[in-house]
Amino acid sequence: MYSCKSDNGKGFAVQSRHFTPGIGLSSMRQRAAMIEASLVIESEENKGTAVHLICKPD
């Protein structure tokens, strides 16, 4: 299964050494790990964010 949610909002610099994930991103990563899924976050300042959830088939 694959799901992607995206927006065209403010975005943030994921690769910045000054980036610290907040509770929301940490929680999403923990929940994805609980179901043995991968979570990929792509974001760019002033261009929005996309969150990809990839689940392995049983």
C-alpha positions in Angstrom: 0.0 0.0 0.0 1.1 3.5 -0.7 -0.3 6.8 0.4 0.9 10.4 -0.2 -0.4 13.5 1.4 0.9 16.9 0.2 0.3 20.6 0.4 1.6 23.8 -1.2 2.2 25.5 2.1 5.2 27.1 3.7 7.4 23.9 3.8 10.6 23.5 5.7 14.3 22.6 5.0 14.4 18.8 5.9 18.1 18.5 5.0 19.1 21.6 7.1 21.4 20.8 10.0 19.3 23.2 12.0 16.1 21.2 11.3 14.6 19.5 14.4 11.5 17.4 13.8 8.6 18.3 16.1 6.2 16.0 17.9 4.0 15.5 14.9 6.7 14.2 12.6 8.2 12.1 15.3 4.8 10.6 16.0 4.2 9.8 12.4 7.6 8.0 12.2 6.8 6.0 15.3 3.4 5.0 14.0 4.8 4.0 10.6 7.5 1.8 12.4 4.7 0.1 14.5 3.2 -1.2 11.3 6.6 -1.9 9.6 6.1 0.8 7.0 8.4 3.4 5.6 7.7 7.1 6.0 9.4 9.6 3.6 9.1 13.3 4.1 9.9 15.7 1.3 9.7 19.4 1.8 11.2 22.6 0.5 10.8 26.1 2.0 8.0 28.0 0.3 7.1 25.1 -1.9 5.1 22.7 0.4 5.5 19.3 1.9 4.8 15.7 0.8 4.5 12.8 3.2 4.8 9.3 1.7 3.7 6.2 3.6 4.8 2.9 2.1 3.6 -0.4 3.6 4.9 -3.8 2.7 2.4 -6.4 1.6 1.8 -9.3 4.0 
